[in-house]
């Protein structure tokens, strides 16, 4: 968007001061990130030359974050890169090796005609200030001549001022047209880039997101995406790089006018006086005759869309909800919901009319008054060869050149930083989930008649950044259709083992076979379709009961009967019936903070309702049952599913689990794994695994472990 010179200058000065704040910030790093810590741009065991070249854009981005004076130290994500020769070379590498031209061609292809028009109008409008100054000078000189000749009339003055006003109206109309067109171009670009960013974000798995370098890469990629919205690094949209050329054109046009006007010592003296008096227009430009109109409030429909757009974005970026987003395959639903809401929000931000307040703000009345205020000086100019018009032109051109030069430097600096953010965005688009197998290793998942068969040998896992393994030498086998109870003390690795079995995190070494196939050869998304689970730290979505339950099987989110069935299986019928709006009741999550938008405070907005721990647990169980009842599900895994329920409710839930894991004739169709502290519940299982210090110390039936008189027997006797 082309801003008035003074407003754009003030904005750039403020942004420059904010940007400098980040210059010296850095975070120490014990050593340069090892190749294993780098984002998995390509998952080949041996990189080919062409593949290594595709990483060079990422390598240039990473090198730009190094602090030259401190070995092993890196700038924080989003910090400003120093403007030096080394970083200039890196910026060039980013532009060339990240195919920046191809990226901008994609953006141009979204609206080719409008984008071309936007860039052309920016160049044309950069000539307006010089033309405006020249036009004012002609008017003032003509007035000077009329007064000097003694034939001055107010009618003639009115005609001249009316002509100038007409020219400004035409210029304002052109500005409004350009502003409206630019909103459409930037709106489509914003949606495309944000959609790409969100789509890729929801595809990444937990091991990939656990890499600190990947997190920094994604943070700068997000800043790039948000820059289209005017809220990223430097508030400069990548499509506004044309401002550099526009400002250069404006500077050249003003300098040409000044040079062509300056003839003789008198003109040089007036020029020097004009430079000195530039402070006067600087003060005048602070007087804004047209008050900036506040953004129109959202209506109720737009407010709901804005709130939903924000919730979907928070879900995509939330680490808390990531396990269930991955397990239940919510990525497509999040992306679709975000896209529909985002389109509504973007549409609400479009100007309603070309003749809005922004049009009148472009008439530049202070600039016009500055030109007219020189008329009383006509008598003082009688004895000089310099006209009043030339004096006015000197002042306006010099002021514009000073502003434009400052804006050009600031804009170029922001554009320089934007190159590295664009490089981060391009590199992040090449990230691949670490759990995703290579195409040549991929095996299609095939179900067994009775459920999943699991074989684990020597399995170990260590959390990133930890020196002690969370799982050590895990060994066990579970036949298809069997039920396994995992018990043990807190911190013994039970929940970690569950996440490994669910293919949420990657194990470090050992063998994990599902139905006789290495689990690493399955597509995680395909594998998750055959599993349903309740996590110990289950998600509490800031949404309705319907959504909180229905997300367990998002394909049936619109089927009320399926949701009510899952609620019934979780023994939550009474709970939901007592809620103010039944399954449409909005649930308030712990630490919930409502997102406030203009127009949201209306009587139709339902209040959020809080639930107790046990009530939330029933909702989570119902969510798992949404998918558990599907015939393609082969494994049910419950991590402390009834920890907040009483003994009676607990027995009812496990009776339901037993029921849905069998056919009506009693044949088993699903394997079941549950983690529990209640050993009376563990007796239900076919096999029991006793975990201690990250490993399975005992494995067998309840009777076998009691006879062994080991850790399990001691724990069981202590609990009864």
DOMIVO-94257 format. One record per residue: x, y, z of N, C-alpha, C in turn; residue in three letters. Coordinates in pm, whole numbers, plus 50000, padded with zeros to 5 digits. Example, Ala and Ser with C-alpha at 12.3 -4.5 7.8 and 13.67 -1.06 7.14 Angstrom:
<nodes>
513194943150780512304955050780513204967050780ala512854977550708513674989450714512905000350787ser
</nodes>
This chain:
<nodes>
500854988150000500005000050000500885012350000unk500615021949916501395034149909500875043750014unk501715047150109501305055950218501745070050189unk501065080150248501565093750239502985094450291unk503775103050232505215103450262505505104750410unk504845114250476505145116650618504735104950705unk503565099250676503065087950756503975075950738unk504375073450612505235061850586506585063650654unk507075076150652508365078750716508305076350865unk507265081450930507135079451075507035064751110unk506265057251029506125042951055507455035851041unk508205039250936509495032750914510475035951025unk510445048651075511345052251184511025044151309unk509735042351339509375034551457509785019951439unk509555014651318509915000651294511404998751303unk512165008551253513615007351258514115006451401unk513515014451490513935014051630513595000751694unk512414994951655512044981851709512974971051656unk513344971951531514194961751471515584961751534unk516104973751565517434974551624517484968151761unk516354966851827516314960851959516804946451955unk516574939651842516924925451832518354923151785unk519054933751746520324931851678521324924051761unk521434927251890522484921251972522024909352052unk520754905352034520274893952111520734880952047unk521224871952128521624858952078521514848852190unk521544836352151521504825852251522774817652239unk523394814552350524604806452344524274792152306unk525164785952238525004771952201526304764852232unk526254753252296527484746452333528344742852213unk527734740752102528484737351982527594739451861unk528224739251747527434740551623526494728651611unk525254731051565524314719951554524914708751469unk524854696751522525384685251449524474681851334unk524964674251237524104670251124522854663051169unk522924656051282521744648851329520674658251379unk521094670351423520134680051477519514688551367unk520054687651247519514696051141518154690951097unk517314699951045516004695350999516144685050889unk515244675750892515314664750796514704669250665unk515494676850589515004681650461514844670150363unk515774660750367515714649050280516134637150363unk515404626450356515644615050444516344603550372unk517234606650281517994596150216519134591850308unk519464579350307520584574550387521884580550336unk522014581850204523194588150147522704599050053unk523084611250082522624622350000523354622449867unk522594624049762523174625549631523604640049613unk524494643049515524944656849496523804666449476unk522824662749397521684671749375520934674449503unk520844664449592520124666149717520884675049813unk522224673849812523014682449899522864696949858unk522774699349725522594712949678521264718749725unk520234710349736518914715249777518904719749922unk519934715649999520024719950138520754733150153unk521434737850046522314749350060521554761850100unk520294763050057519504774550100519314774450250unk519044762650306518934761250452520274764250520unk521384759350461522694761850519523014776750523unk522624783950417522834798450416522004805250523unk520774800550541519924806250646520554803950784unk521034791650809521634788650938522894796750960unk523714798350855524954806050868524664820750899unk523544825950850523214840050875522904842751021unk522614832151098522254833951240523464833151332unk524624830151276525824829151359526274842951405unk526744843651529527304856051583528804855851555unk529304864951468530704864151426531704864751541unk531424872751640532404875051747532374864151854unk531354855351849531224845051952530994831651886unk532004823451890531924810351828530884801751899unk530034795451822529014786651878527774793851928unk527704807151909526524814751953525684818351832unk524344818151851523414820651741522404831251782unk522024839351685520964849051708519674841551738unk518824847651821517534841651847516694842151720unk515734833251711514874832751593514154846151576unk514234851751457513584864451428514464876551448unk515684874551499516564885951524517094891551392unk517464904251396517934911051276519354906851243unk519594903651115520944900251071521744913051049unk523004913451094523844925151067524004927250917unk523984939650874524134942850733525614943950701unk526194933150653527604932950617527794924750491unk529044924250443529314917550317529044902550326unk529404896450439529194882050454527714878550447unk526884886250517525454883550514524844887150378unk525444896950310524964900150175525164888350081unk526324881450095526564869550014525564858550050unk525294857050180524334846950223522934850150171unk522584863050173521274867050120521164863749971unk522264865849899522274862449757522084847449737unk522764839449819522604824849811521164820849839unk520574827349938519174824149970518254827149852unk518484838549788517634842349675517804832749558unk519044828749531519314820249415518944805749443unk519384800649559519244786349585517874782549637unk517114792149690515754789249733514734792049623unk515234795449503514354798049389513324808849424unk513854820349471512984831349510512124835949393unk512744836049273511984840349155510784831349132unk510974818249149509864808949130508774811449234unk509184814549357508204817149462507364829449429unk508034840149384507274852249350506434850149224unk506864841249136506034838049019504744831149063unk504844822649166503644816049218502704826549275unk503244835949353502394846549409501784855049298unk502584858249197502074866149085500954858549013unk501094845249003500104837248934498764836549004unk498704840349132497414840149202496464850549144unk497004862449112496224873249051497134880748954unk497464874948839498474881048751498124895248705unk496874897448666496494910748617496534920848730unk495924917448842495884926748955497294929349012unk498124918949015499474920849067500294930048977unk500164927948848500854936848753500354951048767unk499024952648781498444965848799498944972248929unk499034964249035499494969549164500914974949153unk501804967349090503194971749078503304983948988unk502524984148880502574995548789502075008248857unk500965006948930500415018648998501365023949105unk502105014949172503055019649272504135028349209unk504595024349091505605032349021505015045748977unk503815045248918503185057648871502915067048987unk502445061849098502125070249212503355076249279unk504515070149255505735075849309506095089049242unk505505091749123505735104449054504775115349101unk503725111449177502725121249219503315132649302unk504175129949401504675141049483505395151749402unk506245147649307506965157449225505985165149137unk505035157949077504055164548991503175174049072unk502845169849195502035178349282502775191249316unk504055189949349504835201949381504965211249263unk505175205549145505305213849025503995220948995unk502875214049011501555220048987501295231449083unk501645229549210501455240249308502315252449275unk503535249649230504435260849196503855269049082unk503275262648982502665269848870501495278448918unk500675273049006499535280649057500005292949134unk500995290849220501485302149301502135312649213unk502895308449113503515318149022502465326048946unk501385319248905500325326248834499645336248926unk499415332349050498835341649147499765353549170unk501035350649178502025361249197501965371249082unk501875365548961501825374248844500545382648842unk499415376648880498165383948882498205395448983unk498765392549100498815402949203499775414149162unk500925410249106501905420249064501365429248954unk500525423448866499965431448755498795440048798unk498285437848918497165445648969495815441048919unk495755429848848494475424848795493945413048876unk494315412249003493875401149088492375401749115unk491725390249107490305388949145490145376349226unk489175376449318488915364549400488365353149316unk487655356749208487125346349120488255338349056unk489275345649013490415338948951491135329849052unk491255334749175491875326549280491055313949305unk489715315549309488845304149331488975293949218unk489125298649095489285289448982490575281448992unk491645288349031492935281449043492905270849153unk492335274749269492255265149380491345253549344unk490235256349274489315245649233489995235949137unk490825241549047491565232848954492495223549030unk493195229249131494095221049211493335210449289unk492175214149343491355204449417490865193349326unk490475196849203490025186749107491145176849077unk492365182449059493495173549034493715164149151unk493555169149272493755160849390492645150249403unk491435153749363490345143949367490635132349271unk491105135949150491455125449053492585116849109unk493575123449168494685116049228494195107249342unk493275112549422492725104649533491935092649485unk491165094549375490425083249319491385072249271unk492465076449207493445066749160494095059549279unk494375067249385494935061149506493965050949566unk492685054449571491695045349628491555032749544unk491595034449412491545022749324492745013749348unk493925019949360495135012249385495075005249520unk494545012449619494435006749754493504994649754unk492354995949687491404984849680491994972949606unk492664975649494493284964849416494384957949497unk495164965949570496254960149648495724951449762unk494594955149819493994946849923493634932949871unk493114932549748492764919549689494014911149665unk495064917549610496304910349581496934905049709unk497074913949807497694909749933496824899650008unk495504901049996494604891650063494784877450009unk494864876149876495044862849817496424857349850unk497434866149851498784861649886498854857350032unk498204865250120498174861750262497534848150283unk496414845850218495724833150236496574821550185unk497184823350069497994812650010499174809050100unk499914819050145501114816450225500734810750361unk499714816450426499284811450556498754797050544unk498044794350436497524780750414498664770950395unk499674774750316500834766150297501544763550430unk501704774250508502394773050636501624763750731unk500324765850741499514757850833499414743450786unk499264741550655499144727950601500404719850632unk501554726050616502784718750642502984716750792unk502554726450872502754725451017501994713551075unk500764711551032499964700651088500454686951042unk501294686450939501814673750889503044669150968unk503724678251037504964674751106504664667051234unk505534657651264505324649451382506144654651500unk505954648551615506584653251738508114652251732unk508714641351683510174641051676510764652251591unk510094655751483510584666751399510504679951475unk509374682351541509184694851613510044695751739unk510564684551785511414684751905512804690251875unk513204690751749514534695751711514554710951732unk515474716251814515504730751840515774738951714unk516584733451621516854740751498515594741551413unk514844730751410513574730851336512614740951397unk512594741951527511694751451593512034765751554unk513334768851550513764782251507513404784551360unk513614774351280513274775451138511794778251119unk510944771151192509504773051180509074786551236unk509754791351339509394804351395509664815451294unk510814814851225511084825051125510204823251002unk509874810850970508934808450860507574814450892unk507164813251019505894818951060505934834251054unk507064840251088507204854751077507054859150932unk507614851350841507474854550699506014853950656unk505304843250697503894841950660503084853350719unk503374857150841502614867850907502964881550851unk504104882850782504464895950727503484900350619unk502784890950556501754894550459500564901050529unk500464898650659499344903950737499724916950806unk500924921950778501364934250842501754932450986unk502074920151031502424918151171503684909751187unk504454908651079505664900651088506884909051112unk508054904251073509314910951098509384923751016unk509394935151082509484947651011508194952350948unk507124945050963505824948750907505894951350757unk506784944650687506934946750543506514934250468unk505484935550384505074924250302506094921750193unk506384908950163507334906150054506904912249921unk505614913849897505154920049773505434935049770unk505794940949883506084955249887507534958349856unk508284948549806509654951249764509684961549651unk508574962949580508494972849474508594986949530unk508394988649662508535001849724509955007149711unk510924998149705512305002749689512435010149557unk511905004449449511955010949318511085023549318unk509935023049385509045034749390509725046449460unk510375043749571511055054449646512215060049566unk512955051249498514065055949415513545064949303unk512425061049242511825069249136511385082749190unk510805082749310510365095349370511545104549398unk512635099049449513835107249479514395113149351unk514525105049247515085109849120514215120849060unk512885119249068512005129449009512135142849081unk512245142449214512415154949288513765161549260unk514815153549255516145159149229516195165349090unk515565158748995515545164348859514835177748856unk513725179048930513015191748935513875202748995unk514545199449106515375209549173516525214049084unk517185204349017518315207848930517855216448812unk516705212648755516215220248640515765234248678unk515425236448805514935249448850516065258748894unk517175253048938518245260948998519105267148890unk519055280748883519865288348786520365301048856unk521645302348873522205314548928522335314249079unk523065324849130523355325649273522095327649356unk521125335449300519895338049376519145325149404unk519045316749303518345304049321519075294949421unk520425295449414521185287349509520945292049652unk520865305449669520585310649802519205306549851unk518215307449762516865303149800516855288249832unk517645280349757517715266049781518275263149922unk519325270549960519895268550092518915272450202unk518205283850178517185287950276516085277450286unk515705271550173514655261350171515075248950250unk516335245350236516825233850312516735236650461unk517115248950497517065252650638515625252750691unk514705257250605513315258650649512505245750635unk513175234650606512475221950593511785217950723unk512255223450834511635220150962510185224550966unk509815235050892508425239750894507465229250839unk507705223850720506785213350673506815200850761unk507955198250826508005186850917506995188551031unk506865201051077505895203651184504475203251130unk504295208551008502945208850952502405194950924unk503285185850884502815172450850502335164850973unk502685169651092502195163151214500735166551241unk500245176951174498845181051192497995173151094unk497255163851142496435155251058495005160551058unk494555165950944493245172250937492115162150928unk492465150050888491415139750878491705128950979unk490795127051071490985116951175490885103051114unk491825094651154491825080951104490635073351162unk489885067451073488725059951116489145046651175unk488515042651282488815029651341488235018551253unk488845006851265488374995551185486924992151222unk486104989451121484704986051151484634973251233unk483714972551327483614960551411483084948751331unk483494936751375482934924751316481474923451355unk480654918051264479324914051306479424900451374unk478304895251422478334882851500478894871251417unk478504870751289478964859951201480484860751181unk480974872951154482404874851133483184872551261unk482614876451374483284874451503483474859551532unk482434851651503482564837151523483624831251431unk483664836351306484684831451212486084835251260unk486224847551311487524851851361487974843351479unk487034840451569487374832151685487744817951641unk487014812551545487304798951497488634798651423unk488894808851345490174809651274491334809351374unk491184816851483492254817351583492384803951656unk491264797551684491314784651754491974774051667unk491664773951538492274763951450493784766151437unk494164778651430495604781651422496314777451550unk495704780051664496294776051791496404760851801unk495404753751749495474739051749496654734151666unk496844740151550497924735751462499294737951526unk499414748351609500704751651669500864746251811unk499824740151864499854735652004500644722752020unk501584722852113502304710552145501474701652236unk500614707752317499764699952408498824690752332unk498224695852226497254688052150497884679652040unk499194681152018499824674451905499624659351903unk499764652052017499574637452010498214633451956unk497134639952000495814636051952495544641151811unk496154652451774496034657151636496654646951542unk497804641451582498474631351501497694618251501unk497304613651620496644600651631495314600251560unk494484610551581493144610651523493104616951383unk494274620651329494334625751192493514638451173unk493704648251262492894660451259493454671151167unk494604668451103495254678651021494354684250912unk493704675550834492844680250725491654688150778unk491084683550889489934690650946490334704350995unk491484705351062491974718351109492194727650991unk492834722450886493144730750770491874735450700unk490904726550685489654730250619488874740450702unk488814738450833488094747750919488774761350921unk490114761350926490854773950925490624781450795unk490664774150683490524780550552489164787150537unk488094780350576486754786150561486594798450650unk487124797750773487024809250863487914820650816unk489094817350767490034827750723489494835550605unk488804828850514488214835850400487194846050444unk486404842550546485404851850598486084863950662unk487154861450739487874872350805488504881550702unk489144875750599489774884050496488734892250420unk487574886150394486524893450322486024905150405unk485954903450537485464914250623486434925850630unk487704923450595488714934050603488804942150475unk488064938350370488104945750245487344958950260unk487824969550195487104982350201485734981050137unk484744987350198483374986350148483114995350028unk483915005650013483675015049904484975021749868unk485095025649742486275033249701486305046949767unk485145052449797485055065749857484965064450007unk485925057650069485915056150214486805066750276unk487005065750406487775075850476489215076650425unk489745065250374491115065450327491275074550206unk490185076250127490235085050011490435099450054unk489655104050151489785117850196491115120150267unk491635109450328492925111050396494035113450295unk493815109250169494845110750067494805124449998unk493845132750032493775145849970494875155250017unk495545151750130496705159350178496395174150197unk495345176950275495015190950302496145198450371unk496915192450464498025199950522499045204150417unk499275195550318500215199050212499685210750130unk498355210750105497745221650030497835234750108unk497565234250239497655246250321499085251650326unk500055242150325501435246750326501755254750201unk501185250550086501405257949962500715271649965unk499465271750015498705284350015499215294350118unk499865289450226500285298650330501415307750282unk502005304850164503065313350111502535325350034unk501195325750008500635336849930500895350449995unk500755351750129501045365050189502485369550170unk503395360350127504795364250109505065370249972unk503995371549892504185376449755504845390149753unk504385399049841504945412549844506425412549878unk506845402549957508255401849995509125396749881unk508495390649782509245385049670509315394449551unk508745406749566508675415949452510055419449398unk511025420849487512335425449445513305414349409unk512835401849412513705390449388513375384049254unk514415378549191514205371449064513635357549086unk513635353049211513085339949244511595341249272unk510825332749209509375333349228508965325849353unk507775329249398507235322249515506965307549484unk506585304749359506355290949320507615282549328unk508745288449284509995280949293510395278549437unk510135288449524510425286549666509595275049724unk508315274749688507445263949734507915250349682unk508315250249554508785237749495510075233049560unk510975242549590512205238949659511885232049792unk511025238549867510705233350001510075219349994unk509065217949909508365205149902509275194049848unk510105197349748510975187149690512055182849789unk512645192749857513695189349953513125180950067unk511945184850114511295177150221511035162850175unk510535161350053510215148050001511465139649982unk512545145949936513785138549917514325133550050unk514265142250153514755138150285513945126350338unk512645127450328511785116450373512025103750292unk512045105150161512165093450073513495086250094unk514585093950115515885087650138515865079450267unk515285085350372515185077850497514335065450482unk513215066850409512345055350386513035044650301unk513835049150204514515039750117515515031350196unk516265037750284517245030550365516545020450456unk515455025150523514735016250614514075004650538unk513485007950424512824997550344513824987250294unk514984991950249516004982750200516504973650312unk516654979250432517104971050545516054960450580unk514794964250579513744954550609513654943950499unk513844948250374513824938550264514974928650278unk516124933650324517284925050345516974914350450unk516344918450560515964908650663514904899050610unk514004904350526512944895950472513454884550384unk514634886350325515214875650243515474863250327unk516004865150448516314853650534515034847150587unk514024855250612512744849450655512114841550542unk512224846550420511714839050305512484826050287unk513804826450312514614814350304514154804150407unk513834808950529513324799850632512004793750589unk511144801650526509854796550479510064785750373unk510944788350276511194778650169511814765850226unk512754767450322513374755550381512364747550462unk511464754550532510484747350613509514739350527unk509274743950403508394736450314509024723250269unk510344721850285511034709550247511164699750363unk510744703950482510824694950597509924682850576unk510424671350616509644659050610509524653250750unk508364648050786508224641750918509234630550934unk509894630051048510944620151069510384605951080unk509124604751114508534591351125508044586150992unk508084594550889507594590550757508644581950687unk508314569450648509314560950581509564565450437unk510694561250385510984563850244510044555550156unk509814560450036508864553649946509264539149921unk510574536749909511004523049880510864513750000unk510724519350120510564511150241509104509650284unk508224517150222506834517650267506114504250246unk505374500050350504574487850344503124491450379unk502204486250304500784488850330500344480950452unk499644487450542499174480850664498054470950629unk498154458850684497124448650664496654443650800unk495354443950822494784439850951494734424750964unk494864420251089494664406051122493224404351171unk492684392451165491274390451204490964394151349unk491914392251439491614393851582492234406351644unk492884414851565493504426751621494964427651584unk495714435651660497124437951631498004428051707unk499054423051639500074415151706501314423751723unk501834424351846502974432851878504144424351926unk505334427051869506564420351912507624431151935unk508144431652056509134441852093510394434752142unk511574439052087512834433152126513904444052144unk514444444852265515554454052292515254468552265unk514034472852285513634486652251514114496452358unk514684507552313515164518052403514794531652346unk514634541352436514294554952393514794564952496unk515394575852446515874586752531515264599752482unk514694607552571514114620352532515214629852485unk514934638152384515934647852337516434656752451unk517734657852461518324666252565518554659252696unk518104646852708518254639452833519444629852821unk520134627752931521284618752930520914604552974unk519734602953031519304589953081518134584852999unk518204572252960517154566252877515854565052955unk514744568452890513424566852952512934552552940unk513334545852831513024531552810514324524252784unk514494512652847515754505152834515454490352813unk515854485352697515804471052668514424464952698unk513394470752635512024465752650511824453352564unk511274442652623511004430352550509644424852592unk508774422352495507514415352522506824412252389unk505874403152395505044399852278503594399452322unk502724404252233501284404352258500604398452135unk499894387452154499194381052042497974389352002unk497544387751878496364395051829495144391551914unk494434401851959493224399952037493454399252186unk494714399052231494974398552375494874412252438unk494704412052571494654424352649495894424952737unk496584436452734497794438352813497584449852910unk497904447553039497884458053139499324461653173unk499654474553166500984479353202500884486453336unk501604481653434501544487253569502954490953614unk503034498653722504334502553775504234515653849unk505334519653908505364531953984505434544053890unk505144555853945505234568153866506664570053815unk506774574253689508084576753631508804564353582unk508124553253577508774540753534508794539153382unk508154548353307508194547853160506944542553094unk505854541153168504624535153112504054543752999unk503874556653024503294565452922504234567052804unk505534567052829506504568052719506404555852628unk506284544052687506114531852608504844532552525unk503774537952584502524539252510502704548152387unk503434559152400503654568152287504494561752178unk505434553352219506224546152119505354536152043unk504504528852116503624519052052502614525851959unk502224538151994501264545651912501944552751795unk503244551551785504024558051680503894573251687unk503934578351811503934592751833505374597751842unk506254589951904507664593251910508474581551852unk509694584451811510574574451751511464568251859unk511624555051854512544548551948513954549051891unk514954548051981516344549651939516924536851882unk516654525651947517194512951899516274501551941unk516484490051882515634478551909514714475451793unk513794466251817512844461851715511434463051769unk510554469051688509134469751719508374465551595unk507774453851602507044448451487505544448451516unk504784452651416503324452351421502854442951311unk502194432451352501734422051257502904416551175unk504054415051241505234409351177506004418751089unk505654431551084506324441451000506924452351088unk508134456751056508774467751129507864480051123unk507544485451239506604496751245507114508751168unk508434509851150509004521251078508744520650929unk508184509450882507864508250739506414512050709unk505634514550814504244518950795504184534150783unk503264538850701502944553050701502224556150832unk502744565250916502114567851046500634571451034unk500284579450932498874583250916497994571050892unk498494561750811497734549550783497644540750908unk498744539550981498774531551103497804537051207unk497744550451220496894556551321495404554351294unk495044551751170493634549251139493124536451201unk494044527751244493654514951301493834514751454unk493934526751514494164527851658493224538351717unk492794535951840492114546151918492724546252057unk492764558052120493484558852248492944570152333unk493194568852463493014579652559494374582152623unk494894594252608496174597752668495974601952813unk497014599852894496934604253033496734619453038unk497474626652955497274641252944496434644352824unk495204639452821494324641052704494004655752681unk493644658652558493374672452519492004677052567unk491954689552610490694696052646490524707752550unk489804705152443489684715052338488714726152378unk489094738352346488214749752368487154749852258unk486194740952274485164738852171483924733152237unk482924729852156481684724152209481894709652250unk480914704252325480944689952358480964681652230unk480174685952134480084678752007481454677551941unk482214688451937483534688151875484524680451960unk484464682352092485404675352180485264660252167unk484054655452146483824641052130484044637051984unk483464644451892483484640851751484854640651687unk485824647751745487154648051686487844634451695unk487294625251776487854611751778487684604651645unk486684608551568486484603051433485904614451351unk486794622951302486384635651245485484634051123unk485554622551056484684620350940483214619850979unk482934616751106481554615951153481224627351249unk481984638251239481754649651327480364655551307unk479834654451187478504659951160477364650351189unk477664638251236476614628351263476284628351413unk475184634451446474794635551587474594621751651unk474054612251576473794599051632475084592051673unk476144593451592477434587251625478034593551750unk477894606651764478424613551882477644609552008unk476334608851996475514604852110475794590452150unk476094581852053476424567952085477734567252164unk478734574952121480014575152192479834580552334unk479004590752349478734596252483478054585852570unk477154578252511476464567652587477434556752631unk478344552752541479334542552577480244547052689unk480514560252696481374565652801480594568652929unk479334564652934478484567053052478394582053085unk478334590252978478314604752997476964610852958unk475934602652943474624607752903474094618053001unk474134614653130473604623653232474394636653237unk475714635453226476574647353227476174657053117unk476044652252995475724660752881474304666352892unk473384658252942471984662652954471854674353050unk472714675153150472634685853250473354698653206unk474064698153095474754710053047473734719952988unk474024732852991473044743052947472534741052804unk473434736952713473034735552573473344721552519unk473374711752607473604698052563474944696452493unk474944689452380476214687252311476734699952243unk475894710452237476344723052178476944732452283unk477084727952405477654736252511479144738352486unk479574751052491480994754252477481684751052609unk482764743452602483484739352722484664748652745unk484844752352870485954761152907487124752552953unk488254754452887489434746552920490214753253031unk491004745853108491814751953214492764762353156unk492804773953219493634784653169493064791453047unk491754789253021491114794652901491084809852907unk491484816052797491374830452781490634833052652unk489514839652661488734842052540489444852052451unk489334850052319489884859352222488804869652191unk489114882152217488104892652204488194899152067unk487074899751999486974906751872485804916451881unk485914928051811484774937151809483554930151755unk482454931051826481224924851783480944911551848unk481914906551930481714893451991480824894252114unk480784905752177479974907052298478514909352260unk477824898552233476424899752196475664888552265unk474364890252280473574880452355473584866552294unk473924865352163473874852152100475114843852126unk476154849852185477384842352212477204834152338unk477234820752330477004812452448478194813152543unk477954812552675479054812552771479774799152770unk481014799152819481784786852829481494780152962unk481384766952958481014759353078482204750953122unk482534751653250483644744053303483214730053348unk484154720553342483914706853385484944702853489unk484594693153572485534687653669486484677953599unk487494673153673488434663853614487784650953568unk486884645353650486194633153613485284635053494unk484624646653485483734649353372484534650753243unk485674657553251486524658653133487004644853089unk487294636153186487784622853152486734614853076unk485484616453113484414609753039484334614952895unk484524628052878484514633652742485664627852660unk486844626452722487994620752651487754606052615unk487124598652706486814584552678485804583652564unk484804592452566483824592552456484504595552323unk485494604452325486244607752203486934595252149unk487544587552239488224575252196487234565052143unk486044564352204485024554852160484444558452024unk484544571251985484084575251851484774566951744unk486074564751763486814556851665486864542151703unk486854539251831487034525351878485994515851822unk484774520751798483704512051752483794509051602unk484744515651532484864513451389485514499851362unk485054492651260485574478951235487054478751197unk487574489851139488974489651097489954491751212unk489464495351331490344497751445490754484351505unk492084482451519492624469651567493234470551707unk493534482751754494194484251883493534495551963unk493204492752088492694502752181493734504452291unk494204516752311495204519352415494674530152507unk494604527252635494064536552734495114538852843unk495564551352855496564554952955495844561653073unk495674554053180494974558753301493624564953263unk492754557553194491504563453143490484566453252unk490614560053369489584561653473490184566453604unk491304573553598491994577653721491154587153806unk490224594753742489394604253817487974599253839unk487724586353808486394580653824486364571253944unk485164569253997485034560054110485084545654060unk485114536054155485264521854120484134516854032unk482894521254062481734516553984481854521453840unk482144534253822482274539753688483434533153614unk484504530453687485664523953627485294510253570unk484554502353648484154488953602483234489853480unk482354500053479481464501753365482254504753237unk483264513453250484074517053132484824504853080unk485424497053169486184485453123485264474453070unk484044473753121483074464553063482764468552920unk482664481552897482384486552762483564483652669unk484784485752719485974482852638485984468152598unk485674459452693485634445152665484564441952561unk483444448852569482334446252477482664450352334unk483234462252317483484467152181484714460552118unk485494453352197486654446352141486314432152097unk485044428552107484594415152065483404416151970unk483184405551898481994404551814480804400751903unk479564402051854478414397851935478494383251980unk479224374951904479344360851942480484358452041unk481224368952074482284367652174483674366152118unk483854366351987485184365151929485914378651935unk487194378251965487954390551980488314396451843unk488184409551832488484416451707489514427551726unk489834430651850490754441651877491684437751992unk492934442051982493864440952094493664453152183unk493894451352314493674462152411494904463352500unk495374475552516496454478652611495964489952701unk496064487852832495724498852921496754500053032unk497004512553069497934515753177497114519653298unk497444514053414496634516753532497474515553658unk497024523053760497604521753893496754512453980unk495544509553932494624501154009494824486653969unk495494479154054495844465354018494634456154016unk493544460354080492324452354069491824452653925unk492064463453857491704464353715492664456253630unk493944456053666494944448853588494614433953580unk493894428653678493554414453678492674410653558unk492014420553497491174417953381492004413753260unk493254417553256494074415753136494564401453121unk494834397852994495424384752967496884384353010unk497584395752987498984396753024499204409753103unk500184409453192500524421153272502024423753257unk502374436553233503774440553225504074449653344unk505024445553427505444453453542506674461553501unk506554475053507507654483653464508344489753584unk509674489653579510504495853682511724502153616unk511964514853647513154521953598513324520953446unk512204522253374512264522753228512334509453158unk512164498553228512194485453163511104476453219unk510764465853148509774456053194510514445653278unk510264446153408510954436853498510244423553508unk508914423553488508144411053496507054411453390unk506764399853331505734399053227505064385353237unk503724385353240502984372753246501554375253289unk500844364353322499474365853371499504370053518unk498344373953566498244377853707498674366453798unk498194354453772498524343053858500024339953852unk500614340853732502044337953719502884347853798unk502504360653792503294370853861503114369954013unk501924366154057501724364454201502584352754251unk502614341854176503424330354217504914333754218unk505314342854127506724346554121507154354254246unk506194360454310506424367654436507504378454421unk507394385754309508364396454285507754410154310unk508194419754225507774433654243506274435154225unk505714428154125504264429354102503494424054221unk503884412554273503174406854387503234416154507unk504394422354530504524431754642503624443854621unk503594448954498502754460554468501274456954481unk500924444954439499524440754446499084439254592unk499914432954673499544431254815499444444754886unk500254454354843500204467554907498954475354868unk498344471454754497184478954707495854473154750unk495854461154804494584454854842494454454254994unk
</nodes>
